[in-house]
Amino acid sequence: MTDQTSDAAIHVVPLPGEPADWLRDARIAVTGGAGFLGRHVVGTLNSRGYRHVTIPRSAQYDLRLEDGVARFYADHRPDVVIHLAAVVGGIGANREHPGDFFHDNLMMGTHLLEHARRVGLRKFVACGTICSYPKFTPVPFREDDIWNGYPEETNAPYGLAKKMLLVQSQAYRQQYGTDAIYLMPTNLYGPFDNFGPDGHVIPMLVVKYLDAVDRGLDEVVAWGDGSPTREFLHVTDAAAGLVAATERYDGSDPVNLGSGREVSIRELTELIAHATGFTGRITWDASKPNGQPRRCLDTSRAHDRFGWQALMPFEEGLRQTVEWYRAERAAGRTWGA
């Protein structure tokens, strides 16, 4: 990653209500707090008046190792941990590094929650993934469907590793009374995403089409056949959902965080082509994997349990993301490329 812009550029979604009294002066640690979602969560926490927010950095604490996790708890003595650190990537990265994705995500979650129990942490917020859902989950995905089959093969190691945090959080709540919650955001997008070769579909397409525009190409090749559907959540809405759950949710049930809008990869590709100014033709390479056939979440539980819903219209969020990255690119900041 090249030189970074100021986090002052982060937009924060306001939340209603006030946090519980004990949370006001709580020491809150955000693993992965310097990453894509993490910096937005930290910005939202700051906007809510939390004064003691820390970010454990990987150079100091290797959270895949129990020693690194133990030192982190000893040094920072947090009251709340929001666990966002993860090894993530698109379909290509999942296919090339399934062992890393499984091991690293499993170890981080397991050690962090075990030591949370040992030190008597007040609250543990686990960020899961909708990659944990079965490949052929009926749309819209409801949280009770999560155990009804095996995940889509290309991202199953990652999805299953993150899913173990749900099992662990429920087991620890049952045996030890640990206040651990588990949230499942859908596909995220927005400023500060990874726009490199291991990024997810939106940033990869944005880069591909901007490159085509800059080079004057009249054709872009897209993966798959365009038929799969996805649901995308703007990162500012996701950050607001995580903080709202931290403040208001205390339960063992997993909770979806999504926008509720299903969009096909073909439609997404056309929207990004339009937003970037690409006017050439789009050719589909059906030899490349499609991934999970459909994704769209039922988000009623988040609204019912802690009053959250997504606010950013997809076309507007996509336009803002393209314009943000275009400006970063012009300034020589390529964010993962």
Secondary structure, 3 states (H helix, E strand, C coil): CCCCCCHHHCCCCCCCCCCCHHHHCCCEEEECCCCHHHHHHHHHHHHCCCCCEECCCCCCCCCCCHHHHHHHHHHHCCCEEEECCCCCCCHHHHHHCHHHHHHHHHHHHHHHHHHHHHHCCCEEEEECCHHHCECCCCCCECHHHCCCCCECHHHHHHHHHHHHHHHHHHHHHHHHCCCEEEEEECEEECCCCCCCCCCCHHHHHHHHHHHHHHHCCCEEEEECCCCCEECEEEHHHHHHHHHHHHHHCCCCCCEEECCCCCEEHHHHHHHHHHHHCCCCEEEEECCCCCCCCCCCECCHHHHHHHCCCCCCCHHHHHHHHHHHHHHHHHCCCCCCC
